[in-house]
Amino acid sequence: MPALHAVVVKPLVTEKSSAAYQNRKEYAFQVALEATKYDIKHALEKLFGVTVTSVRTMRMRREGVVRGRTRGKTEAWKKAIVTLKDGDSIAVFEG
């Protein structure tokens, strides 16, 4: 199993993820491409001291980008949507 900080890359704090947090208490994270749902659950429980009830993952595709005359592609990455036990919270998403 990879290191905990290698599994959870960063939290995703966007308008859409903030709305999901307020409505359904779901947290969004960017995670490593090779991370499994079990790895994500274990890493979040160890890092933040919470109880994870469900993990949904999705692979985000590469996208074409244009910067001036240069064309390229972004990297593919993986997103995890996590639901916690009632009463648990992660401070990054609060306020």
N, C-alpha and C positions, 0 to 999 in steps of 0.2 A: 504494500500500500504506500502511495507517495506521501510526502510531508503535508501537514495540514494546510500550511500557507501556499503550497504548490497546487492544492486541489481548489481552494477558493481564491480566485485571482483578485476580484474586487466586487463591492456591492454596486448594483445599478440603480442610481437615484435619478429617475427621469419623471416627467409628468405622468406618464402612463403607469410606471411602477408605484408612484406615490398614490395615485388613485386606487390602484389594486390594494395597496396597504390599507388605505382608509376604509375601503368598502369590504374587503374580504380578509384582511390581515395576512396578505401574502407578501413575501419578500423576494426580490429578484437579485441574482448574483451572476457574475461571469465566472465560469469555472473552467478547469483544464479540459481539453478535448477528450482525453483518455479517461476522465473521472467517471465512475459509475454512480448510480443513485445511492448505493450503500456508502461509498467513499464520501460523497457530499454530505449525507446525513451525519456520518461519524465526525467529519471535520467541523461542521457547524456546531454540533453538540459539545465537542471539546473546546473549540475556540470561544464560544459565547456562553456556554453553560445553560443551554436551553434544550427543550425536548421537541424534536422534529416529528410531525405527524405524517407529512407527505412531501414527496419531492417529484416535481415534473421537470423533465429536461427537453431541450430542443437544440438542434444544431443550426447555427446561423450561417448562411451561405456567404461566399465571397461576393463582393459587389464591385462593379467597375467604377472607377473614379477618374475624373479629368481635372488636372491642375495646370492651367495654361495650355501649353502644347503637349504636355506629358500625359500619357494614359497609363493607368495601372489598375491593380486590384487590391482590395483590402484583404486582410487575413480572415479565414473562417474561424469561428469561435463557438462556444457552447454556453447556453443560458440555462440557469436552474431557477425554477419558481418553487419556493419553499413555504409550507404552512406550518406554524408552530402550535403547540398545545395552548389552550386558553390560559391567559395570565402571563405567558412568556412574551418577551419582546427583545428586540435588538436595538441598542442605543443609536446606531448609525442612522436609522430611519426615523427616529423620533425628532419632532420639531425641526 
